[in-house]
Amino acid sequence: MNQQIMFGVVLWSDAAARKAVIWCEDQGELAYYTPAEGNLHEGPVLDAGDLIQFDLSVQQNIRKASNPQLVVQSHSPNLPEKLREGQGKGAHRGKPVNAEKSPNVVVLSQYFAAPEQRKLVCTG
């Protein structure tokens, strides 16, 4: 089981059950978070709009999130509403969509800061 570190925005959550559905930075399938068996009270309480970092794995063709870490609380609180508003509008009917020109596409990269540029100096 391959795991990778991923950033994402919580689209839906159930605070009591500590479950969440996460939109991933790679624009792939959504990831699902449920606490490990017997660990219901561990981990952060996630709310829609929270920016998180998590470990991503694929189990039985389902993307699963584990070890969620809150990066920015309420980073994008209006993101779920924006997605709902866009539902059904301008459906692309299988045609490619130019995300930069479509008002109905929310580009996840706009919610993340550009990575810091670093230079390495090697001395021998």
N, C-alpha and C positions, 0 to 999 in steps of 0.2 A: 504494500500500500504506500504509494508515493504521497508525500505531503509537501506543500509549498506554502510560503507565507504570502498572504493576500491582504489587501485593503478593501474595504467595502462600506456601503451605507445601508443601515438597517431600514428596510421598507415596511416591515410589520413586526410587531412583537406582542407577546403575551407575558406580562410582568409576573403574574402569579405562577405560571408554569416555566418561566424563564426560557421561552422558545422565541426564535426569531427567523425571519426570512431576510436574506442579505443580497443586495445588488453588488456584484464583484467588479473590481477595477478592470479586469480583463474583458469585460462585456460578454462573458460566457453565460452559461446557465446560472440561475440563482443558486445560492447556497443556503442550507438549512441548518440551524443551530438548535440543539436540544442538549441539556446537561447530561453528563455521563450518568449511567444507572447509579442511583443512591447518592448523587451529588447535586441534588436539586437546589441546595442553598449556597453552592459555590459559584463563583464567577460574578461578573457585573450584571446589574439589571439593565437591559438594553431597551431603548425607546426608538421609535421611528425617527429617522434623521440623524442618528448617532453615526459618527465616522469611527470605524473600528479596524483593528488589525487582528488577524486570526490565522490559524493553520487550516489549510484546505486539503481535503482528501476526497477521493471518489470511491464510494462504496455502492455496489450494485447499480451503477450508472446514475447515482445521485450524489451531487456535490454536498459534502458535509463540512461544516465549520466546527472547529474546536478551539479551546484556549482563547476566547475572545478577549481583547484588550481595548478598552475605551481610549481612543485617541483624542477626539473632540466631541463632547456632549452637545447635542442639538446643533450639529454642524450644518445640516440641511433639512430643517424641520418641514419645509414646504415641498420637498422632493416627492413624497408619495402623492400629494395633491396634484403636482405638475404632471405626474405620470397618469393619474386618473383622468385629468382634463384632456390629455392627449389621446386617450384610448378611443379608438374608432375614428378619430379625425385623420384624414389623410392616410388611411391605410394603404400601404405600398403594394399590396396584392402580389407579393413575390418578386417585385422589382427592387433593385438596389436603391437605397436611400442615401442621399448626400447629407449626412448629419449636420454639416456646417451650414447648409442652406435651408434646412427644414425647420420651421418653427415648432414642429410637433415632436422633435427628437431632443431628449435631454442628454447631453454629452457628459458622462461621468467624470472625465478628466478635468472639467472645469471646477470640480469640487476638491481637487487635490492641488496642493502647492507644487510648483516645479521642484524636482529634486535638486538638492544643493550640488553645485559643481565642485569636485575635489581634484586636486592634483597630487600625485605621488612623486616623491623624489627619492631615487635610489642612489646610495653612495656605496662605492665598492672599496 
